């Protein structure tokens, strides 16, 4: 029997775990994926967006009719736009100009005031996160969401996503693996699972170009390989949400593996997903093979592929990135340009 929820906020969370049948059979493990793309705003970031707004409301920082400002690669901004629309707030978004055009258009459609910011390193004062912080200070009545270092993000996952995974698996999971951008999903879920059972292996999935793989393994922030095609994950610093997370190890996923698994999920599981999900599932398979048959591994399916059609699902773009062979390995009929 279906239940009735009150508005956007109550529709966030309680997403299903999907068994990835082909990959589970292939590895001899149960590979289960939390379907966060089924949140009402379309991504895992709905949880963080809602938690950040509610925290600002409780503290009194965000007043009725107020303004929310955030620096985002897309999904947190989209979640914030939905919550702000539902609660009567204005939203200003600072977003790096290297993100997919679909994200810009969607945010504008949702009513956000979107500022395109030149992509620069975090150390640069004109980095999109720093621009958002300045805007919030300059605008009367504005609140900076600060998703990277606002631990309301992490707490949302420790309070909701982690317990959901534990209940859905009856506590019978051997490993949890996911990539990270803000650190909220990985930080919050790993904290919860480790409290329930310290033996659960917690694993960072890191794309090429990120510095966190080396940080987890060797304690040094050092980029592994060139920059990645992925959006919103893989960074060069330890955020407040990630700091202190009980991580056991990390696995590295290059762009070729990421794209291969995005297309495998589409062709073999019927799941149309973005590049972060490709990284997560590729990493889950790595972990399954390390542990051997008979184990249960949980990961996150972050968002759908709709926001990446002009890139990840465009044959010409894929060819320009030198990744055609990766998708041909999934479907030999695929040619470079369609």
C-alpha positions in Angstrom: 0.0 0.0 0.0 1.4 3.4 -1.0 1.8 6.2 1.5 1.2 9.9 1.0 4.0 12.3 1.8 3.7 16.0 2.3 5.6 17.8 -0.4 9.1 17.6 -1.8 10.9 17.3 1.6 9.0 14.2 2.7 9.7 12.5 -0.6 13.4 12.7 -0.1 15.1 9.4 0.9 13.9 5.8 1.4 15.3 4.8 -2.0 15.5 1.1 -3.0 18.6 -1.0 -3.2 18.9 -2.5 -6.7 20.7 -5.8 -7.2 23.0 -5.5 -10.2 22.3 -9.0 -11.6 24.9 -9.3 -14.4 27.8 -8.0 -12.2 26.7 -10.0 -9.2 26.8 -13.2 -11.3 30.1 -12.2 -12.9 31.8 -11.6 -9.5 30.1 -14.2 -7.4 29.2 -11.4 -5.0 26.0 -9.5 -4.2 26.5 -6.1 -5.7 23.8 -3.8 -4.5 23.3 -0.2 -5.5 21.3 2.4 -3.6 19.1 4.1 -6.2 19.6 7.7 -5.2 18.6 8.9 -8.6 15.1 8.1 -7.5 15.0 11.1 -5.1 12.4 13.7 -6.2 15.1 16.1 -7.4 16.9 13.3 -9.3 20.1 12.8 -7.2 21.7 11.8 -4.0 22.3 15.5 -3.3 18.6 16.1 -2.5 19.4 14.7 1.0 22.2 17.2 1.6 20.3 20.1 0.1 17.3 19.5 2.4 19.4 19.0 5.4 21.4 22.2 4.8 18.2 24.3 4.4 16.6 22.8 7.5 19.7 23.4 9.5 19.8 27.1 8.4 16.1 27.5 9.3 16.6 25.9 12.8 19.5 28.2 13.5 17.6 31.3 12.5 20.2 32.2 9.8 17.7 31.7 7.0 14.6 33.9 7.4 11.3 33.7 5.5 11.8 34.9 1.9 15.6 34.8 2.3 18.3 34.0 -0.2 20.4 30.9 -0.4 23.8 31.0 -2.2 25.9 28.0 -3.2 28.9 27.0 -5.2 28.1 23.7 -6.9 28.9 21.5 -9.9 25.2 20.9 -10.4 23.3 18.3 -8.3 23.4 20.1 -5.0 22.2 23.2 -6.7 19.4 21.3 -8.3 18.3 19.9 -5.0 18.6 23.4 -3.4 16.5 24.8 -6.2 13.7 22.4 -5.5 13.8 23.0 -1.8 13.9 26.7 -2.2 11.0 26.7 -4.6 9.0 24.6 -2.1 9.8 27.0 0.8 9.8 30.4 -0.8 13.5 31.2 -0.9 15.6 32.7 -3.7 18.6 30.8 -4.9 21.9 32.1 -6.4 24.3 29.5 -7.9 28.0 29.9 -8.7 28.9 27.0 -11.0 32.2 26.2 -12.8 31.9 26.7 -16.5 33.2 23.2 -17.4 30.0 21.5 -16.4 27.4 20.0 -18.8 25.1 22.5 -20.5 22.1 20.4 -19.4 22.9 21.3 -15.7 23.0 25.0 -16.5 19.7 24.9 -18.3 18.0 22.8 -15.7 19.0 25.2 -12.9 17.8 28.2 -14.8 14.5 26.3 -15.6 14.1 25.8 -11.8 14.4 29.5 -11.3 17.9 29.8 -9.9 20.1 32.8 -10.6 23.1 31.0 -12.2 26.5 32.6 -12.4 29.0 30.8 -14.6 32.4 31.0 -13.1 35.7 30.3 -14.9 37.2 27.0 -13.8 40.2 27.6 -11.6 42.0 25.7 -8.8 40.6 25.8 -5.3 43.5 27.9 -4.2 42.5 30.7 -6.6 40.3 33.4 -4.9 38.0 33.2 -7.9 37.2 29.6 -7.5 33.5 29.0 -7.7 33.2 28.0 -4.0 35.0 31.2 -2.9 32.8 33.3 -5.2 29.7 31.8 -3.6 31.0 32.6 -0.1 31.7 36.3 -1.1 28.3 36.7 -2.7 26.6 35.4 0.5 28.6 38.0 2.6 27.7 40.8 0.2 24.0 40.2 -0.2 21.7 41.2 2.7 19.7 38.3 4.0 21.7 35.7 2.2 23.0 32.4 3.6 25.9 30.4 2.1 25.0 26.7 1.9 28.7 25.7 2.0 28.0 22.0 1.1 31.7 21.0 1.3 32.3 22.1 4.9 28.8 22.3 6.3 28.5 19.1 8.3 24.7 19.1 8.1 25.5 17.4 4.8 27.3 14.5 6.4 24.8 14.3 9.3 22.0 13.8 6.8 23.6 10.6 5.5 24.5 9.4 8.9 20.9 9.9 10.0 19.1 8.6 6.9 21.1 6.9 4.1 23.3 4.8 6.4 20.4 3.4 8.4 18.4 2.7 5.2 21.3 0.6 3.8 21.7 -1.2 7.1 18.0 -2.1 7.3 17.7 -3.0 3.6 20.6 -5.5 3.9 19.6 -6.7 7.4 23.0 -5.6 8.5 24.6 -8.3 6.2 27.0 -6.3 4.1 30.8 -6.7 3.8 31.8 -3.5 2.1 30.5 0.0 1.2 32.1 1.9 -1.6 31.4 5.3 -3.1 33.2 8.3 -4.7 33.1 11.7 -3.0 33.0 15.4 -3.8 31.8 17.1 -0.7 32.5 14.1 1.5 29.0 14.1 2.8 27.7 10.8 1.4 30.9 8.8 2.1 31.6 10.5 5.4 28.1 10.1 6.8 27.4 6.5 5.6 30.8 5.2 6.6 30.4 6.6 10.1 27.0 5.0 10.6 28.0 1.6 9.2 31.2 1.4 11.2 29.2 2.1 14.4 27.0 -0.8 13.6 29.8 -3.2 12.6 33.5 -2.1 12.6 34.2 -5.0 10.2 32.3 -3.4 7.3 35.0 -2.4 4.8 34.6 1.3 3.9 36.2 2.2 0.6 36.7 5.5 -1.3 36.2 5.2 -5.1 38.4 7.9 -6.7 38.4 9.1 -10.3 41.6 10.0 -12.1 43.0 13.4 -11.4 41.7 13.4 -7.8 44.1 13.6 -4.8 42.1 11.6 -2.4 43.2 8.1 -3.5 46.8 8.9 -2.4 45.5 10.6 0.8 43.6 7.5 1.9 46.4 5.1 1.1 49.5 7.2 2.0 48.3 10.3 3.9 49.3 12.7 1.1 47.1 14.8 -1.2 48.6 14.0 -4.6 46.7 13.8 -7.9 46.5 10.4 -9.6 46.7 10.9 -13.3 45.2 13.6 -15.5 41.9 15.3 -14.9 38.7 13.3 -15.3 35.6 13.6 -17.4 33.5 13.1 -14.3 31.6 16.0 -12.8 31.2 16.8 -9.1 33.6 14.2 -7.6 37.3 13.9 -7.0 38.9 16.9 -5.3 42.3 18.1 -4.0 41.5 18.8 -0.4 39.9 17.1 2.7 36.6 18.8 3.4 35.0 19.1 6.9 32.5 16.4 5.8 35.2 14.0 4.9 37.6 14.7 7.8 37.6 11.9 10.3 35.6 9.5 8.1 36.5 5.9 9.1 37.9 4.8 5.7 39.7 1.5 5.3 41.1 1.8 1.8 40.6 3.4 -1.7 40.4 2.2 -5.3 41.3 4.2 -8.4 38.9 4.3 -11.4 40.1 5.8 -14.7 37.8 7.3 -17.3 37.9 4.3 -19.5 36.6 2.1 -16.7 34.0 4.7 -15.7 32.6 5.0 -19.2 32.6 1.2 -19.7 30.5 0.7 -16.6 28.1 3.5 -17.5 27.3 1.8 -20.7 27.2 -1.7 -19.1 24.7 -0.4 -16.7 22.6 0.9 -19.6 22.9 -2.1 -21.8 22.9 -4.9 -19.2 20.9 -3.5 -16.3 18.6 -1.0 -18.1 19.9 1.9 -15.9 20.5 5.2 -17.5 23.0 6.9 -15.2 25.8 9.5 -14.9 29.5 9.1 -14.8 29.7 9.1 -10.9 27.6 6.0 -10.9 30.0 4.5 -13.4 32.9 5.2 -11.1 31.0 3.7 -8.1 30.0 0.5 -9.8 33.4 0.0 -11.4 34.9 0.4 -7.9 32.3 -2.0 -6.4 33.4 -4.6 -8.9 37.1 -4.1 -8.0 36.2 -4.5 -4.3 34.2 -7.7 -5.1 37.1 -9.2 -6.9 39.5 -8.4 -4.1 37.2 -9.9 -1.5 36.2 -12.9 -3.6 32.9 -14.7 -4.1 30.2 -14.7 -1.4 30.4 -11.1 -0.2 27.9 -8.3 -0.3 29.1 -4.9 -1.6 26.9 -1.8 -1.5 27.4 1.3 -3.6 25.5 4.5 -4.7 23.8 5.3 -8.0 24.0 9.1 -7.8 21.9 10.5 -10.7 20.5 9.7 -14.1 22.3 10.2 -17.4 19.9 12.9 -18.6 22.2 15.7 -17.5 25.1 14.3 -19.5 23.6 13.5 -22.9 25.6 16.1 -24.7 28.8 14.6 -23.3 28.8 11.1 -21.9 26.2 9.8 -24.4 27.4 11.8 -27.4 29.6 9.6 -29.6 31.6 12.5 -31.0 32.4 13.8 -27.6 33.4 10.3 -26.4 35.7 9.9 -29.5 37.3 13.3 -28.8 38.1 12.0 -25.3 39.7 8.8 -26.7 37.1 6.6 -25.0 35.3 5.0 -28.0 37.1 1.7 -27.4 35.7 1.6 -23.8 32.1 1.6 -25.0 32.8 -0.6 -28.0 33.9 -3.3 -25.5 30.3 -3.2 -24.2 28.6 -3.0 -27.6 30.9 -3.7 -30.7 28.2 -2.2 -33.0 28.9 1.3 -31.6 30.9 3.4 -34.0 32.9 6.6 -33.2 30.1 9.0 -34.3 26.9 7.2 -33.7 
